Amino acid sequence: MPPTDPVGLPSVIELRQYTLRPGRRDELIALFDREFVESQEEVGMMVLGQFRDLDDPDRFVWLRGFPDMTARHRGLSDFYGGPVWARHGPRANDTMIDSDDVLLLRPEPSGSGFTCSPSGRPAVGAPAPDRFVAAIVWSFPPGRHDGIALIRDGLLPVLLETGPAPLAFLTTEDAPNTFPRLPVCSGENVAVIVTSYPDESAHRRHLTGMRAHPLARVELLPAIEREQTAAPRRLRLTPTGRSLV
C-alpha cells in the first residue's frame, strides 16, 4: 500500500551520517531507495532526504522525520521489528562501518521545517536530480543558547536577504532517546541550516554574499564564532534519485 502523506510537518528529525565500507555506497543507496522508503513511511515515519557526501565517497547521509517522540518510538519499533528490515537489514548493515553519527533535532521555531510531501517522490530507478544541498552544523556548549539565538534572529534574515530561503533551521531535540537500539549523539547543542541550490556555484555565491553583508561580517559571524565550541561542520551533498529534499 502506498504511504499517505503525514498530517502536519515532522517535529522530530534525525540527521544520520553513515561511514560505509569502501566502494559500497551505491550498493546501499540502491537497496535503500528500493526497499527502505515506502516501508518506513507505512509505519508513520517520513524519509525526507538521502544524499551522497561529496567530500567522502564512503559516506551516506539521510534525514528522517517523525510527528513526535512517541511516534518515533512506535515507528522505529514497527520498522526494525518488521519483515522488511528482517529481510534486507543484514545486507544494509554489511555495507556499514559506523551508523551512530546521528543528531536528534527539531525545527526552530516549532511548526517550521521541511515541507516536502511523499506524494511527490520520484519512482524507484529515477535519475539523481540536478541540484546541490548544503547543511551547516554549528556546535555550542550544552545549555548555552546565545549562539543559536544569533543564528535564528540574525544570520537567518541575512541568508534570506542574500539567497534562497533555507529548507529548514533545526536545533537539538533534548528529549531522551527512547529507542536505544539506534544510538544518537548525546550532550549535543547544535544548530543546523539545510538549503537547496540548483548547483554548487549558486551555493558559493550565496555564501560570498552572506559573508560580505555588513551585519554578518562585522557583528554576527564574529559573535557566533565566539560562542561555538568548534568550527562549523559543512556538508556538501547531492540527493539520490528518490530524495525529497
KETI-29502 format. One line per field, with one value per residue (C-alpha): z, x, y. Coordinates in steps of 0.001 Angstrom, whole numbers, plus 500000, padded with zeros to 6 digits. Layout:
KETI-29502
Z	[Z  ...] $
X	[X  ...] $
Y	[Y  ...] $
end
This chain:
KETI-29502
Z	[500000  499098  502089  502703  503406  507147  508844  509600  509454  511200  514657  515285  512674  512570  510630  510063  508677  507909  507274  504779  503667  500736  497415  498684  498847  495569  496700  499881  498033  495535  498360  500456  497675  496613  499978  502835  501722  501489  504119  506700  505703  506001  509755  510255  509571  506750  504672  503869  502051  501002  499891  498695  500626  498055  500470  501311  498743  501569  503475  503138  504727  505214  507008  508666  510256  512841  514087  517680  520008  520757  517059  516653  519165  517622  514042  514798  516776  513952  511186  512809  514229  510919  507869  505522  507878  508733  505030  503893  507072  507208  503699  504574  507782  505890  503891  507067  509319  511581  511758  515141  513911  514449  515557  517014  516000  515979  513730  515200  515683  516158  513092  510618  508793  505822  503825  501242  500582  499853  497118  495019  495400  492182  491394  492016  489401  488855  487999  490616  490411  489241  492492  495413  499116  501805  505515  508080  511655  514428  517865  521098  524789  526440  527919  526099  523681  522713  519573  518431  519003  516912  514037  514350  514844  512927  510418  509036  507948  506239  504427  503284  502009  500086  498609  498633  501804  503820  503722  507486  510608  513203  516771  519211  520410  524142  524745  525742  523067  523807  521156  522403  519753  517490  519343  518869  519764  523361  525066  521814  521462  517750  515141  511600  508446  505329  501968  498413  495329  491589  491747  493968  492297  493455  496984  496771  495545  498433  500964  499422  499568  503158  504310  502583  504213  506696  509590  509114  508523  511376  514052  513505  512290  514883  517650  516555  516364  519973  521109  519210  520524  517118  513541  511766  510043  506405  504457  500650  499458  496263  496516  495347  492746  495309  497743  498574  499755] $
X	[500000  501491  502070  499729  501143  501563  499401  501440  505187  507761  508520  511415  514139  517186  520293  522041  525588  526896  530508  530485  532872  534963  533188  529775  527818  525954  525009  523440  521681  520109  518912  517701  515771  514159  513313  513509  511448  507788  508317  509307  506560  503929  504659  504408  507917  508957  512092  512996  516294  519061  522440  525928  528550  530760  533693  533715  532915  532173  529652  525866  523748  520000  517169  514187  511215  508560  505403  506714  508862  506030  505512  509276  509391  506373  507624  511146  509823  507485  510054  513111  510951  509188  509616  511314  514218  514441  514791  517064  518646  521572  522662  522367  524350  527049  527818  528403  531373  529557  525934  525958  526670  523080  521766  518260  516787  513630  512522  513054  510541  508081  505919  508591  510984  510725  507503  508149  505456  505929  503301  505891  508633  510215  509825  512433  515166  514732  517992  519640  518276  520499  520677  523032  522163  524234  523904  525845  526105  527173  528081  527678  528283  525485  522821  524035  521514  523200  524797  521543  519725  522342  521756  517962  517447  520413  522026  518821  517439  520753  520621  517091  518244  521233  519972  517349  515402  516754  514647  514922  516530  516945  518197  518886  515905  516543  514145  515842  516390  513641  514866  518372  518776  519620  522097  522118  524832  524274  525144  524883  523741  523667  522008  521623  520645  519750  519475  518920  520522  520436  524183  527207  528198  524895  525759  529187  527656  525198  527994  530012  527049  526262  529854  530062  526884  527926  525863  527143  530766  531090  528754  527057  529830  532390  529776  528777  532439  532955  530071  530830  532873  534323  534345  531029  530697  529756  528118  528209  525531  523924  520486  519761  517094  514285  515248  512525  514998] $
Y	[500000  503409  505685  508582  511998  512579  515165  518285  518700  516498  517879  515460  514947  512706  513751  510424  510069  506583  505609  502760  500074  501306  501278  500193  503454  502943  499450  500820  503646  501247  498996  501917  503640  500367  498781  501307  504308  503287  500583  503224  505628  502909  502794  506554  507862  510209  509709  513308  513078  510683  512013  511273  513254  514983  515124  511402  508688  506265  508401  508221  510959  510934  512715  511035  512788  511908  513641  513495  511385  508941  508319  507933  505103  503398  503766  502567  499598  498606  499013  497435  494659  494104  491888  494368  495018  491319  490541  493373  494776  492342  493326  497031  496585  494726  497894  499951  500565  503033  504233  506019  509574  510729  514114  514247  517599  519702  522574  526037  527536  524697  524172  525253  522974  520641  520927  518196  515586  511859  512100  513948  511369  510040  506361  503688  503987  507726  509509  511687  515245  518061  520006  520608  520564  522254  521559  523593  522305  524705  523316  525266  524495  522490  524714  527835  529366  532646  531204  529639  532938  534766  532369  532373  536105  537498  535153  533619  537022  537770  534426  535211  538582  537256  533969  531234  530567  527636  524496  524133  525558  522818  522686  519866  517831  517424  514527  511267  508664  506147  503692  502798  500116  503086  505349  509125  511633  512716  516001  517953  521561  522295  524462  523143  525010  522986  524773  523536  525105  524430  523741  524258  527517  529024  527912  529549  532795  532728  532226  535035  537394  536459  536912  540293  541559  544298  542938  539396  540402  542897  541523  538190  535877  537050  536743  533227  532217  533339  531144  527940  525038  524096  525276  524649  521315  521847  519031  519195  516822  515561  513906  510383  509761  509367  512123  514664  517291] $
end
